[in-house]
Amino acid sequence: MVEEQRYATVQAKMKDQLLTFNEAMDYLRVGRSRIYKLMAGGQLTGYKVGCTWRFYREDLRKCVRRTVSVAQG
């Protein structure tokens, strides 16, 4: 069951678009240091590809949802 969920997550992410660091900054409308703080705090998952960072659009959406729910709660 856990393996199936993991497989479904991987499949969903494969369909999702990978964004560059600058595209992630534009998407979230934040600066470079804020992206690093979100990653360090575990609120945003980034993937190191070579010497650059990449982000799944869905991970950025989840980060926004978490931030909004924390602000409202």
C-alpha positions as MATLAB code, in Angstrom:
seq = 'MVEEQRYATVQAKMKDQLLTFNEAMDYLRVGRSRIYKLMAGGQLTGYKVGCTWRFYREDLRKCVRRTVSVAQG';
ca = [
       0.000    0.000    0.000;
       2.769    2.444    0.943;
       4.679    1.452   -2.182;
       1.603    2.222   -4.317;
       1.246    5.652   -2.734;
       4.920    6.358   -3.294;
       4.607    5.253   -6.926;
       1.539    7.486   -7.430;
       3.424   10.456   -5.949;
       6.393    9.855   -8.231;
       4.103    9.539  -11.252;
       2.319   12.794  -10.380;
       5.619   14.593   -9.974;
       6.888   13.257  -13.278;
       3.911   14.908  -14.967;
       4.577   18.134  -13.072;
       6.969   20.679  -14.479;
      10.366   21.329  -12.917;
      11.092   25.012  -12.403;
      14.429   26.766  -12.042;
      15.366   28.771   -8.969;
      14.461   32.046  -10.686;
      11.139   30.644  -11.896;
      10.364   29.490   -8.344;
      11.153   32.980   -7.040;
       8.805   34.479   -9.630;
       6.099   31.915   -8.890;
       6.196   32.586   -5.135;
       6.999   36.283   -5.588;
       9.802   36.115   -3.046;
      13.538   36.698   -3.082;
      16.419   34.242   -3.190;
      17.010   34.283    0.572;
      13.350   33.482    1.293;
      13.534   30.376   -0.942;
      16.605   29.201    0.988;
      14.832   29.844    4.313;
      11.788   27.859    3.178;
      14.025   24.957    2.172;
      16.030   25.111    5.412;
      12.797   25.132    7.423;
      11.484   22.078    5.592;
       8.565   24.008    4.099;
       9.822   23.667    0.522;
      11.538   20.770   -1.168;
      14.195   21.548   -3.739;
      16.193   19.153   -5.890;
      19.822   19.740   -6.737;
      20.447   18.973  -10.411;
      24.104   19.429  -11.181;
      24.940   22.785   -9.657;
      21.418   24.238   -9.872;
      18.255   23.866   -7.835;
      14.966   22.695   -9.357;
      11.480   22.759   -7.871;
       8.303   20.931   -8.776;
       5.411   23.327   -9.297;
       3.241   21.159   -7.020;
       5.792   21.529   -4.190;
       5.568   25.308   -4.605;
       1.764   25.110   -4.434;
       1.961   23.022   -1.246;
       4.337   25.558    0.267;
       1.855   28.353   -0.442;
      -1.025   26.330    1.016;
       0.958   25.647    4.203;
       1.920   29.300    4.544;
      -1.666   30.459    4.077;
      -3.071   27.939    6.579;
      -0.465   28.904    9.196;
      -1.246   32.594    8.716;
      -4.983   31.986    9.097;
      -4.644   29.623   12.077;
];
